Each structure stands twice: as C-alpha cells, then as structure tokens.
Amino acid sequence: MKTAYIASSWFNPDQVAFLDAASAQLQANPTLDWANSFRPKDHTYKDWTPATHPDMLANSEWQLATFNADVAGINASDLVVAIYDPTPANSDPGVLWELGYAYGCHKPVILVLPDTLTRDLNLMPAMGATVVLRQADLATFNFARLHYQPFSGKVY
C-alpha cells in the first residue's frame, strides 16, 4: 500500500465538501495506506483552525510551522493526491504549489478533479500530474500501479 500526502483546500464550504467526499473514497481504497498518509487538515499547527484562531493566516509562527510540516509530509509520502477544483471560487494556488513541489521531487502526483468539471485546465497541473482522475474513480483506482494518464481536454 502507498502512503499519500493529501493536497487540498478547505477554506470555503464547496472546498470542504469536495475534500470530505474525496477523503471518504480514499479511505475506502484498499491500495492506499490512509492511516499513514499525511492529511494537512488533520495535522494543523497546535490544532489551530480558522474557527478557533481567525488570525492564524497572519501569524508568522503558524505560517512557518505549517509550511515546514507540509513539506515534510510531502517528502515522507510515496505520492501526492491533489484534490483540486480549478473553478475561480475554489482554485487554491497552495495546492498547485504542492503539486509542483512533488513533481520537482519526482513524486507521483494524482490530480483529482470534480466529476462535474467542464472548464479548461491550466497546462501545468494538467501535464505535471502523473495521473488525472475524476473524484468518482478514487475508491477503485490502483495506487500501487501508476501509469501515466495525463489530462484529456483543452488546456490554457
């Protein structure tokens, strides 16, 4: 079984819903070691959340600790699963940075897009991912046997 760093956003209700649905599918996948995978949302610095510490995003201690923990999480994982919605209201450059960092470290990147996505995708995540999947495929995807499956569609 493979361990994964779960790159995702959780700053608005749509992002949280996408992450929660994808997480349930990943947890059910027998080829992914969910228990030993790194989920940044579950490893927040001092358990701070925007609800408990609304000023955390401006706190330099939180910023550095979060950045370092996330980089260490990527480094310690076998691959990165980037749960990414490219619609303007939900796109998060942090997820794209994590995808790029993983690519630069020669880690496989699985880019997970919403099932209902109809828009074009930026060239860099589209071609930088090892595999591009729809959310519906997460529970049955074989993380142990990765074969290059780039984005199929129009890019910009």
VOPADO-835227 format. One record per residue: z, y, x of N, C-alpha, C in turn; residue in three letters; residue number from 0. Coordinates in pm, 1 decimal. Each point is the difference from the previous one (the first is absolute). Layout:
BEGIN
@nw:Z, nv:Y, nu:X, caw:Z, cav:Y, cau:X, cw:Z, cv:Y, cu:X, res:ALA, n:NUM
...
END
This chain:
BEGIN
@nw:0.0, nv:-119.0, nu:84.5, caw:0.0, cav:119.0, cau:-84.5, cw:0.0, cv:123.9, cu:88.0, res:MET, n:0
@nw:-65.0, nv:102.2, nu:-47.3, caw:-11.3, cav:125.8, cau:72.2, cw:99.6, cv:102.2, cu:-51.7, res:LYS, n:1
@nw:51.0, nv:82.3, nu:92.4, caw:82.1, cav:113.6, cau:-41.4, cw:-90.4, cv:121.9, cu:-10.3, res:THR, n:2
@nw:37.5, nv:90.2, nu:-88.7, caw:-81.4, cav:119.0, cau:-22.6, cw:85.5, cv:125.3, cu:-0.9, res:ALA, n:3
@nw:-59.0, nv:106.8, nu:44.6, caw:52.7, cav:134.1, cau:-21.6, cw:-69.5, cv:48.2, cu:-126.7, res:TYR, n:4
@nw:76.3, nv:42.9, nu:-98.1, caw:-56.0, cav:43.5, cau:-127.6, cw:-10.3, cv:152.5, cu:0.6, res:ILE, n:5
@nw:-119.0, nv:49.9, nu:27.2, caw:-25.7, cav:144.4, cau:-0.2, cw:-31.3, cv:41.8, cu:-143.2, res:ALA, n:6
@nw:72.3, nv:98.0, nu:-48.8, caw:-20.7, cav:43.4, cau:-137.9, cw:65.5, cv:135.2, cu:-22.9, res:SER, n:7
@nw:-26.7, nv:53.4, nu:-117.2, caw:60.4, cav:126.4, cau:-42.0, cw:89.0, cv:-25.0, cu:-120.1, res:SER, n:8
@nw:101.9, nv:81.3, nu:-13.7, caw:87.0, cav:-9.5, cau:-117.6, cw:54.8, cv:138.1, cu:-37.6, res:TRP, n:9
@nw:-88.5, nv:99.2, nu:4.8, caw:40.8, cav:137.8, cau:-24.8, cw:-24.0, cv:46.4, cu:-143.0, res:PHE, n:10
@nw:-70.8, nv:-78.7, nu:-79.8, caw:-19.1, cav:35.8, cau:-140.5, cw:-2.0, cv:-128.7, cu:-82.2, res:ASN, n:11
@nw:12.3, nv:9.8, nu:-131.9, caw:8.6, cav:-121.1, cau:-83.1, cw:-120.9, cv:-94.3, cu:12.2, res:PRO, n:12
@nw:-121.1, nv:53.5, nu:14.5, caw:-117.3, cav:-86.4, cau:14.7, cw:5.5, cv:-79.5, cu:130.0, res:ASP, n:13
@nw:42.3, nv:64.3, nu:108.6, caw:11.7, cav:-69.3, cau:127.7, cw:106.7, cv:-109.6, cu:-7.5, res:GLN, n:14
@nw:112.2, nv:30.5, nu:-62.8, caw:107.5, cav:-98.9, cau:-14.1, cw:-46.4, cv:-119.6, cu:-82.9, res:VAL, n:15
@nw:-71.7, nv:25.8, nu:-107.7, caw:-49.7, cav:-108.7, cau:-84.8, cw:-97.5, cv:-89.1, cu:77.9, res:ALA, n:16
@nw:-88.9, nv:60.6, nu:77.4, caw:-95.5, cav:-76.0, cau:81.1, cw:73.6, cv:-83.6, cu:104.1, res:PHE, n:17
@nw:95.4, nv:60.6, nu:68.8, caw:78.1, cav:-71.9, cau:101.3, cw:78.5, cv:-114.8, cu:-63.1, res:LEU, n:18
@nw:65.3, nv:25.2, nu:-111.3, caw:80.4, cav:-105.3, cau:-64.1, cw:-86.2, cv:-117.7, cu:-44.0, res:ASP, n:19
@nw:-115.2, nv:29.0, nu:-59.6, caw:-89.0, cav:-107.8, cau:-45.0, cw:-54.4, cv:-78.8, cu:119.1, res:ALA, n:20
@nw:-41.4, nv:69.9, nu:104.0, caw:-51.6, cav:-67.7, cau:118.9, cw:110.5, cv:-80.1, cu:69.3, res:ALA, n:21
@nw:119.2, nv:54.3, nu:5.1, caw:112.0, cav:-69.9, cau:64.2, cw:32.2, cv:-130.6, cu:-70.8, res:SER, n:22
@nw:-3.7, nv:-0.2, nu:-131.6, caw:26.9, cav:-123.0, cau:-75.6, cw:-103.7, cv:-107.3, cu:35.0, res:ALA, n:23
@nw:-124.8, nv:40.7, nu:13.8, caw:-105.0, cav:-95.3, cau:35.7, cw:16.3, cv:-48.9, cu:143.9, res:GLN, n:24
@nw:33.5, nv:89.9, nu:90.4, caw:20.3, cav:-39.1, cau:140.0, cw:117.8, cv:-95.6, cu:13.2, res:LEU, n:25
@nw:105.6, nv:28.1, nu:-73.4, caw:118.1, cav:-85.5, cau:6.0, cw:-31.7, cv:-141.0, cu:-50.1, res:GLN, n:26
@nw:-92.7, nv:-12.1, nu:-92.9, caw:-38.0, cav:-130.1, cau:-54.5, cw:-101.5, cv:-74.1, cu:87.8, res:ALA, n:27
@nw:-54.7, nv:67.0, nu:99.6, caw:-104.2, cav:-60.4, cau:83.0, cw:63.0, cv:-96.5, cu:101.8, res:ASN, n:28
@nw:-37.4, nv:-128.0, nu:-2.8, caw:62.8, cav:-97.0, cau:89.3, cw:-41.3, cv:12.6, cu:146.7, res:PRO, n:29
@nw:-101.3, nv:81.2, nu:31.3, caw:-43.7, cav:13.6, cau:139.3, cw:59.2, cv:123.6, cu:67.3, res:THR, n:30
@nw:83.4, nv:74.0, nu:-72.2, caw:62.1, cav:120.7, cau:55.7, cw:151.2, cv:-18.7, cu:4.2, res:LEU, n:31
@nw:58.5, nv:28.3, nu:113.1, caw:144.7, cav:-11.3, cau:18.4, cw:65.3, cv:129.1, cu:-50.1, res:ASP, n:32
@nw:17.9, nv:8.0, nu:-130.1, caw:53.0, cav:121.1, cau:-63.1, cw:140.1, cv:32.7, cu:51.0, res:TRP, n:33
@nw:82.8, nv:-99.8, nu:16.2, caw:139.3, cav:22.6, cau:40.4, cw:9.7, cv:67.0, cu:136.6, res:ALA, n:34
@nw:-96.1, nv:-26.0, nu:88.4, caw:5.0, cav:56.8, cau:134.4, cw:-104.6, cv:108.4, cu:23.3, res:ASN, n:35
@nw:-63.4, nv:43.5, nu:-105.9, caw:-95.3, cav:110.2, cau:10.4, cw:75.2, cv:132.3, cu:-6.9, res:SER, n:36
@nw:-61.4, nv:103.5, nu:55.1, caw:64.9, cav:131.0, cau:6.1, cw:-52.3, cv:88.5, cu:-112.5, res:PHE, n:37
@nw:90.4, nv:38.8, nu:-88.2, caw:-32.6, cav:87.9, cau:-112.3, cw:73.6, cv:131.6, cu:20.3, res:ARG, n:38
@nw:-69.4, nv:105.0, nu:43.3, caw:68.2, cav:126.1, cau:28.4, cw:88.4, cv:50.4, cu:-114.4, res:PRO, n:39
@nw:-44.0, nv:-21.4, nu:-122.3, caw:81.1, cav:46.3, cau:-114.6, cw:135.7, cv:-69.0, cu:-3.2, res:LYS, n:40
@nw:7.0, nv:-123.2, nu:50.4, caw:125.7, cav:-75.2, cau:2.8, cw:80.0, cv:22.8, cu:127.3, res:ASP, n:41
@nw:-54.3, nv:78.7, nu:92.5, caw:67.0, cav:26.3, cau:127.1, cw:8.1, cv:149.9, cu:26.6, res:HIS, n:42
@nw:38.9, nv:74.7, nu:-100.1, caw:7.4, cav:144.4, cau:18.7, cw:121.3, cv:36.6, cu:85.8, res:THR, n:43
@nw:-15.4, nv:103.8, nu:75.7, caw:105.9, cav:47.2, cau:89.5, cw:125.3, cv:33.7, cu:-80.6, res:TYR, n:44
@nw:110.1, nv:-65.0, nu:34.3, caw:129.5, cav:18.3, cau:-66.1, cw:-8.8, cv:-18.4, cu:-152.2, res:LYS, n:45
@nw:-101.2, nv:-76.9, nu:-44.4, caw:-25.0, cav:-22.1, cau:-142.5, cw:-27.7, cv:129.1, cu:-76.2, res:ASP, n:46
@nw:-48.0, nv:100.7, nu:71.2, caw:-33.5, cav:125.8, cau:-66.4, cw:-125.9, cv:-17.7, cu:-83.9, res:TRP, n:47
@nw:-1.5, nv:61.7, nu:-114.4, caw:-118.0, cav:6.7, cau:-85.7, cw:-16.1, cv:145.1, cu:-45.1, res:THR, n:48
@nw:-115.9, nv:35.9, nu:-48.5, caw:-16.4, cav:136.6, cau:-51.7, cw:99.8, cv:31.7, cu:-112.5, res:PRO, n:49
@nw:40.5, nv:-100.9, nu:-75.2, caw:96.9, cav:23.0, cau:-107.4, cw:139.4, cv:29.5, cu:54.6, res:ALA, n:50
@nw:39.4, nv:-71.3, nu:107.0, caw:134.7, cav:19.5, cau:55.0, cw:6.3, cv:112.8, cu:103.1, res:THR, n:51
@nw:-111.4, nv:26.4, nu:65.7, caw:-7.2, cav:104.7, cau:102.0, cw:-131.8, cv:76.6, cu:-16.1, res:HIS, n:52
@nw:-6.1, nv:89.9, nu:-97.4, caw:-126.3, cav:69.5, cau:-26.8, cw:-52.7, cv:80.8, cu:119.1, res:PRO, n:53
@nw:85.0, nv:29.5, nu:95.6, caw:-41.2, cav:77.6, cau:116.9, cw:-42.7, cv:-88.2, cu:117.7, res:ASP, n:54
@nw:-4.2, nv:-131.0, nu:-18.7, caw:-22.2, cav:-89.4, cau:113.9, cw:-133.2, cv:24.0, cu:69.3, res:MET, n:55
@nw:-103.8, nv:35.6, nu:-73.8, caw:-130.3, cav:19.6, cau:62.6, cw:-0.1, cv:117.4, cu:97.7, res:LEU, n:56
@nw:95.5, nv:90.2, nu:-13.8, caw:13.3, cav:113.4, cau:91.7, cw:103.7, cv:-26.5, cu:109.2, res:ALA, n:57
@nw:61.0, nv:-117.0, nu:-1.3, caw:107.3, cav:-32.7, cau:93.5, cw:-58.8, cv:-67.2, cu:123.9, res:ASN, n:58
@nw:13.4, nv:63.7, nu:116.9, caw:-61.2, cav:-52.1, cau:122.4, cw:60.9, cv:-134.0, cu:42.8, res:SER, n:59
@nw:125.6, nv:-22.1, nu:-26.7, caw:63.0, cav:-129.2, cau:32.7, cw:-67.7, cv:-111.2, cu:-81.4, res:GLU, n:60
@nw:-17.8, nv:21.9, nu:-130.6, caw:-66.5, cav:-98.2, cau:-86.0, cw:-145.2, cv:-19.4, cu:43.9, res:TRP, n:61
@nw:-68.7, nv:107.7, nu:30.7, caw:-141.1, cav:-7.8, cau:39.6, cw:-18.0, cv:-90.8, cu:121.8, res:GLN, n:62
@nw:76.8, nv:24.9, nu:104.9, caw:-13.3, cav:-77.0, cau:123.8, cw:41.7, cv:-145.5, cu:-19.8, res:LEU, n:63
@nw:111.1, nv:-21.5, nu:-69.7, caw:46.9, cav:-137.4, cau:-23.3, cw:-100.6, cv:-78.4, cu:-83.9, res:ALA, n:64
@nw:-56.2, nv:64.1, nu:-99.6, caw:-97.4, cav:-67.5, cau:-86.5, cw:-127.5, cv:-31.7, cu:76.6, res:THR, n:65
@nw:-50.2, nv:96.2, nu:73.9, caw:-120.8, cav:-22.3, cau:79.3, cw:20.7, cv:-115.6, cu:97.5, res:PHE, n:66
@nw:109.8, nv:2.2, nu:74.4, caw:26.0, cav:-104.5, cau:99.1, cw:18.7, cv:-137.4, cu:-63.9, res:ASN, n:67
@nw:69.2, nv:-5.7, nu:-112.9, caw:20.4, cav:-128.1, cau:-67.6, cw:-132.3, cv:-55.0, cu:-52.6, res:ALA, n:68
@nw:-84.4, nv:86.3, nu:-53.0, caw:-128.5, cav:-46.3, cau:-52.5, cw:-91.5, cv:-49.0, cu:112.0, res:ASP, n:69
@nw:-4.2, nv:71.3, nu:110.0, caw:-80.8, cav:-45.1, cau:114.2, cw:52.3, cv:-134.2, cu:51.8, res:VAL, n:70
@nw:130.7, nv:-13.3, nu:10.3, caw:58.1, cav:-127.4, cau:43.7, cw:-32.1, cv:-110.8, cu:-99.7, res:ALA, n:71
@nw:-0.4, nv:32.6, nu:-128.2, caw:-34.5, cav:-98.6, cau:-102.2, cw:-143.2, cv:-47.8, cu:12.5, res:GLY, n:72
@nw:-91.0, nv:90.9, nu:27.0, caw:-139.6, cav:-38.1, cau:21.2, cw:-11.0, cv:-87.5, cu:124.7, res:ILE, n:73
@nw:63.2, nv:43.4, nu:107.7, caw:-7.3, cav:-75.4, cau:125.9, cw:54.5, cv:-141.7, cu:-14.0, res:ASN, n:74
@nw:103.3, nv:-19.0, nu:-81.2, caw:65.0, cav:-129.8, cau:-13.0, cw:-68.2, cv:-92.4, cu:-100.7, res:ALA, n:75
@nw:-94.2, nv:51.5, nu:-75.9, caw:-65.0, cav:-79.1, cau:-105.0, cw:-130.6, cv:-61.8, cu:48.9, res:SER, n:76
@nw:-39.8, nv:-108.0, nu:-66.4, caw:-126.4, cav:-65.7, cau:34.4, cw:-120.5, cv:79.9, cu:-48.3, res:ASP, n:77
@nw:16.6, nv:69.4, nu:-112.4, caw:-110.7, cav:74.4, cau:-59.4, cw:54.6, cv:112.4, cu:-86.2, res:LEU, n:78
@nw:-89.6, nv:85.9, nu:-45.1, caw:38.1, cav:111.1, cau:-87.1, cw:-72.4, cv:-15.9, cu:-132.2, res:VAL, n:79
@nw:75.8, nv:10.8, nu:-108.7, caw:-57.2, cav:4.9, cau:-133.7, cw:14.6, cv:144.6, cu:-46.5, res:VAL, n:80
@nw:-113.4, nv:67.7, nu:-13.3, caw:-0.7, cav:140.8, cau:-39.4, cw:-34.2, cv:9.0, cu:-148.1, res:ALA, n:81
@nw:98.6, nv:32.5, nu:-80.7, caw:-17.8, cav:14.8, cau:-144.3, cw:-38.6, cv:145.1, cu:-22.7, res:ILE, n:82
@nw:-126.8, nv:22.5, nu:-32.5, caw:-54.1, cav:135.6, cau:6.4, cw:-86.9, cv:33.4, cu:-120.8, res:TYR, n:83
@nw:34.6, nv:108.9, nu:-64.1, caw:-79.7, cav:53.3, cau:-110.6, cw:-63.3, cv:130.0, cu:48.3, res:ASP, n:84
@nw:-132.7, nv:2.9, nu:18.1, caw:-64.2, cav:118.8, cau:56.0, cw:-22.7, cv:115.1, cu:-98.3, res:PRO, n:85
@nw:44.1, nv:-12.2, nu:-123.5, caw:-16.0, cav:113.0, cau:-91.3, cw:80.5, cv:118.0, cu:53.6, res:THR, n:86
@nw:-48.4, nv:121.4, nu:-16.8, caw:68.0, cav:115.4, cau:60.8, cw:149.2, cv:12.0, cu:-33.6, res:PRO, n:87
@nw:39.5, nv:-32.8, nu:-120.3, caw:141.0, cav:12.7, cau:-37.3, cw:88.2, cv:-104.2, cu:68.3, res:ALA, n:88
@nw:-59.1, nv:-109.8, nu:47.3, caw:78.7, cav:-109.6, cau:56.9, cw:-27.3, cv:-29.7, cu:146.2, res:ASN, n:89
@nw:-103.3, nv:60.3, nu:57.0, caw:-33.7, cav:-24.5, cau:139.8, cw:111.1, cv:52.2, cu:90.2, res:SER, n:90
@nw:36.6, nv:-79.0, nu:97.9, caw:108.5, cav:36.9, cau:91.6, cw:-50.1, cv:-15.5, cu:143.4, res:ASP, n:91
@nw:-10.5, nv:110.1, nu:74.6, caw:-46.4, cav:-10.5, cau:137.4, cw:92.1, cv:-84.8, cu:88.0, res:PRO, n:92
@nw:125.9, nv:-15.6, nu:-38.7, caw:90.7, cav:-84.1, cau:77.3, cw:-45.0, cv:-145.0, cu:0.5, res:GLY, n:93
@nw:-47.0, nv:-49.5, nu:-112.0, caw:-51.3, cav:-136.6, cau:-7.1, cw:-122.3, cv:-13.4, cu:89.5, res:VAL, n:94
@nw:-84.8, nv:101.1, nu:-1.3, caw:-119.5, cav:-4.2, cau:84.6, cw:37.7, cv:4.3, cu:147.8, res:LEU, n:95
@nw:102.8, nv:75.9, nu:35.4, caw:45.7, cav:1.8, cau:139.1, cw:49.4, cv:-139.1, cu:39.9, res:TRP, n:96
@nw:78.7, nv:-64.0, nu:-87.0, caw:50.7, cav:-134.3, cau:29.4, cw:-114.6, cv:-99.0, cu:17.5, res:GLU, n:97
@nw:-101.1, nv:10.5, nu:-84.3, caw:-118.5, cav:-85.2, cau:11.4, cw:-68.1, cv:23.1, cu:135.4, res:LEU, n:98
@nw:-17.8, nv:125.9, nu:37.9, caw:-63.9, cav:32.2, cau:127.2, cw:81.8, cv:-45.2, cu:119.8, res:GLY, n:99
@nw:131.5, nv:16.4, nu:-8.0, caw:85.8, cav:-44.6, cau:109.2, cw:-10.2, cv:-151.7, cu:16.1, res:TYR, n:100
@nw:5.7, nv:-72.9, nu:-111.5, caw:-11.7, cav:-145.8, cau:4.7, cw:-134.5, cv:-41.0, cu:58.6, res:ALA, n:101
@nw:-105.9, nv:67.5, nu:-41.1, caw:-133.5, cav:-28.8, cau:53.3, cw:0.5, cv:19.7, cu:152.5, res:TYR, n:102
@nw:59.6, nv:109.6, nu:45.4, caw:6.8, cav:29.0, cau:142.8, cw:83.0, cv:-101.4, cu:76.8, res:GLY, n:103
@nw:94.1, nv:-65.4, nu:-67.1, caw:83.0, cav:-104.6, cau:61.8, cw:-63.0, cv:-138.4, cu:-15.9, res:CYS, n:104
@nw:-121.0, nv:-3.6, nu:-52.3, caw:-72.4, cav:-126.0, cau:-21.2, cw:70.5, cv:-93.6, cu:-97.0, res:HIS, n:105
@nw:65.8, nv:60.4, nu:-99.6, caw:63.3, cav:-78.5, cau:-106.5, cw:-98.1, cv:-8.6, cu:-116.2, res:LYS, n:106
@nw:-10.8, nv:-113.7, nu:-64.1, caw:-82.8, cav:-6.9, cau:-120.5, cw:55.9, cv:92.4, cu:-107.9, res:PRO, n:107
@nw:-89.9, nv:65.0, nu:-70.7, caw:38.3, cav:89.7, cau:-108.7, cw:-65.8, cv:-48.9, cu:-128.2, res:VAL, n:108
@nw:83.6, nv:-22.8, nu:-101.5, caw:-48.9, cav:-36.0, cau:-131.8, cw:15.3, cv:124.6, cu:-86.0, res:ILE, n:109
@nw:-111.8, nv:57.9, nu:-42.3, caw:0.5, cav:120.8, cau:-82.7, cw:-7.5, cv:-42.8, cu:-145.6, res:LEU, n:110
@nw:103.4, nv:33.4, nu:-75.7, caw:9.0, cav:-38.2, cau:-140.5, cw:-29.1, cv:122.4, cu:-86.6, res:VAL, n:111
@nw:-103.2, nv:-11.6, nu:-81.9, caw:-41.7, cav:108.6, cau:-87.7, cw:31.5, cv:-34.9, cu:-144.8, res:LEU, n:112
@nw:17.5, nv:101.8, nu:-84.1, caw:24.1, cav:-28.0, cau:-142.7, cw:-117.6, cv:-75.6, cu:-61.2, res:PRO, n:113
@nw:30.2, nv:-87.0, nu:-93.2, caw:-104.3, cav:-77.4, cau:-67.6, cw:-100.5, cv:89.7, cu:-71.1, res:ASP, n:114
@nw:45.5, nv:113.7, nu:-47.2, caw:-84.2, cav:88.5, cau:-81.0, cw:-72.9, cv:106.4, cu:81.4, res:THR, n:115
@nw:5.8, nv:-8.2, nu:131.3, caw:-61.7, cav:102.9, cau:84.3, cw:-150.9, cv:5.6, cu:-21.5, res:LEU, n:116
@nw:-49.4, nv:119.7, nu:-26.5, caw:-144.2, cav:18.9, cau:-17.5, cw:-54.8, cv:106.2, cu:94.0, res:THR, n:117
@nw:85.6, nv:65.2, nu:74.3, caw:-45.1, cav:108.4, cau:86.6, cw:-40.0, cv:-52.0, cu:138.3, res:ARG, n:118
@nw:-70.2, nv:83.9, nu:73.8, caw:-37.3, cav:-31.5, cau:137.1, cw:125.6, cv:-2.8, cu:86.8, res:ASP, n:119
@nw:-11.8, nv:-63.5, nu:115.4, caw:112.4, cav:-10.3, cau:92.9, cw:-40.9, cv:63.2, cu:132.3, res:LEU, n:120
@nw:94.8, nv:63.9, nu:64.6, caw:-26.4, cav:58.6, cau:130.6, cw:-42.5, cv:-109.5, cu:97.7, res:ASN, n:121
@nw:-95.9, nv:33.2, nu:85.3, caw:-56.1, cav:-94.6, cau:96.0, cw:105.8, cv:-64.5, cu:89.4, res:LEU, n:122
@nw:96.7, nv:76.0, nu:47.1, caw:92.8, cav:-52.6, cau:99.6, cw:88.2, cv:-113.1, cu:-54.1, res:MET, n:123
@nw:70.0, nv:16.0, nu:-112.8, caw:74.5, cav:-116.7, cau:-50.1, cw:-92.7, cv:-111.2, cu:-49.7, res:PRO, n:124
@nw:-116.8, nv:37.3, nu:-52.6, caw:-93.2, cav:-101.0, cau:-50.6, cw:-45.1, cv:-94.5, cu:110.5, res:ALA, n:125
@nw:-31.0, nv:52.1, nu:117.2, caw:-48.4, cav:-82.5, cau:110.5, cw:111.7, cv:-39.3, cu:97.2, res:MET, n:126
@nw:111.8, nv:72.0, nu:-2.3, caw:110.5, cav:-29.5, cau:91.0, cw:85.2, cv:-116.6, cu:-44.2, res:GLY, n:127
@nw:-12.2, nv:-37.7, nu:-125.0, caw:78.5, cav:-112.7, cau:-50.7, cw:-68.7, cv:-131.7, cu:34.8, res:ALA, n:128
@nw:79.3, nv:-99.2, nu:29.2, caw:-51.6, cav:-133.7, cau:25.8, cw:-51.1, cv:-61.1, cu:-129.9, res:THR, n:129
@nw:77.7, nv:20.9, nu:-105.3, caw:-32.3, cav:-51.8, cau:-132.8, cw:29.1, cv:108.7, cu:-102.0, res:VAL, n:130
@nw:-89.3, nv:17.6, nu:-95.1, caw:22.8, cav:91.7, cau:-111.0, cw:6.4, cv:-84.3, cu:-127.7, res:VAL, n:131
@nw:112.7, nv:11.3, nu:-70.3, caw:25.6, cav:-77.9, cau:-121.2, cw:30.3, cv:90.6, cu:-117.4, res:LEU, n:132
@nw:-15.0, nv:-54.0, nu:-117.1, caw:52.7, cav:62.2, cau:-121.6, cw:139.2, cv:-57.6, cu:-22.7, res:ARG, n:133
@nw:83.6, nv:74.2, nu:-67.6, caw:137.3, cav:-42.3, cau:-25.5, cw:6.0, cv:-138.4, cu:-65.5, res:GLN, n:134
@nw:-91.0, nv:-29.6, nu:-88.8, caw:1.2, cav:-127.2, cau:-72.4, cw:-9.3, cv:-121.3, cu:91.8, res:ALA, n:135
@nw:-49.1, nv:18.3, nu:122.1, caw:-19.0, cav:-111.8, cau:92.3, cw:120.3, cv:-27.9, cu:90.4, res:ASP, n:136
@nw:103.9, nv:80.7, nu:-8.6, caw:111.3, cav:-11.7, cau:94.6, cw:77.6, cv:-130.3, cu:-8.8, res:LEU, n:137
@nw:23.4, nv:-49.0, nu:-118.2, caw:84.5, cav:-118.5, cau:-14.8, cw:-65.4, cv:-125.0, cu:56.8, res:ALA, n:138
@nw:-132.6, nv:-2.6, nu:6.6, caw:-70.0, cav:-120.9, cau:44.1, cw:-72.8, cv:15.8, cu:133.3, res:THR, n:139
@nw:-0.2, nv:119.2, nu:55.6, caw:-69.2, cav:21.9, cau:126.9, cw:68.1, cv:-79.9, cu:111.0, res:PHE, n:140
@nw:-78.7, nv:-60.8, nu:88.8, caw:54.7, cav:-79.1, cau:109.6, cw:18.5, cv:88.9, cu:123.2, res:ASN, n:141
@nw:121.7, nv:44.7, nu:21.7, caw:30.8, cav:86.4, cau:114.0, cw:-4.5, cv:-76.7, cu:132.7, res:PHE, n:142
@nw:0.4, nv:-131.4, nu:-5.4, caw:-3.0, cav:-81.3, cau:121.9, cw:-141.6, cv:-14.5, cu:55.7, res:ALA, n:143
@nw:-101.3, nv:27.3, nu:-80.9, caw:-139.0, cav:-16.1, cau:43.8, cw:-77.8, cv:126.1, cu:-33.1, res:ARG, n:144
@nw:5.5, nv:93.6, nu:90.9, caw:-65.9, cav:128.2, cau:-22.1, cw:-142.3, cv:-1.9, cu:53.6, res:LEU, n:145
@nw:-93.4, nv:38.6, nu:-82.3, caw:-139.7, cav:14.5, cau:37.7, cw:-41.6, cv:140.5, cu:-40.6, res:HIS, n:146
@nw:-72.2, nv:66.8, nu:84.6, caw:-39.6, cav:138.2, cau:-23.7, cw:-70.4, cv:13.9, cu:-134.4, res:TYR, n:147
@nw:57.8, nv:81.6, nu:-86.4, caw:-54.9, cav:29.0, cau:-131.3, cw:9.3, cv:151.2, cu:-21.5, res:GLN, n:148
@nw:-95.9, nv:75.4, nu:46.8, caw:8.0, cav:145.8, cau:-12.5, cw:-21.7, cv:44.9, cu:-144.1, res:PRO, n:149
@nw:22.3, nv:124.9, nu:-20.8, caw:-22.6, cav:63.0, cau:-130.5, cw:-145.6, cv:-13.1, cu:-39.2, res:PHE, n:150
@nw:-22.0, nv:-29.3, nu:-124.8, caw:-136.1, cav:-6.7, cau:-53.0, cw:-14.8, cv:109.9, cu:-103.1, res:SER, n:151
@nw:-70.7, nv:102.0, nu:35.7, caw:-19.4, cav:114.8, cau:-88.8, cw:-40.5, cv:121.5, cu:79.5, res:GLY, n:152
@nw:-8.5, nv:110.4, nu:-69.5, caw:-40.3, cav:124.3, cau:64.0, cw:120.3, cv:65.4, cu:69.6, res:LYS, n:153
@nw:-23.8, nv:50.2, nu:119.9, caw:104.2, cav:71.0, cau:75.0, cw:-41.8, cv:145.9, cu:17.8, res:VAL, n:154
@nw:94.9, nv:77.3, nu:42.1, caw:-28.6, cav:140.1, cau:33.3, cw:62.3, cv:34.7, cu:132.2, res:TYR, n:155
END
